[in-house]
Amino acid sequence: MIKITVPNYNGLKKSDCKIVVLEKPGKKKKAKKKWISKKPSTPYSKAITRLDTVFSKFIRQRDSIGNNCNKCCTCGRIKKNVNRQIHAGHFQKRANMSTRYDEKNVHAQCNKCNTYEGGRDFEFGLYIDKKYGPGTAEKLYITAKVGRKYLRHELDKLTEYYKGKLNE
Ligand SMILES: [Zn+2]
């Protein structure tokens, strides 16, 4: 720790001065960031996580252009499907359960577009309309607004369905 005393100047009285304590740079090791879930996991939330994992893998395999590579649906960059460089990007965000597992809503997207550029919604919508026909993005947008609650057995059934579609 280094103590610095702000000097008395510009008409300040000594009582106006403060002692500022700074951390000495390079002395302390940076604390490791740890991801801690706020909510305790339940059998239901675990079922969602299982389905998310399988569904994401399915999307990346479905959209593969060969050689374990994917072309980002919003920027066109080609990335290897390793080290989380390619995500299963959601056009309507994952929080919307009614479109969360809609195959038209989810496409291979690079980490940069999905994580750092907010998913590039506009380009994503254009991509979807080009692939499935005009108005598809709008339909997904409307569907996303409708709430949907999956029952546990529905989640498990979908997990098995997509597991069966994976070519390991
Ligand atoms: Zn991209």
Residues whose N, C-alpha, C, O or C-beta is under 5 A from the ligand:
A	BS01	ZN	C72 T74 C75 G76 C110 C113
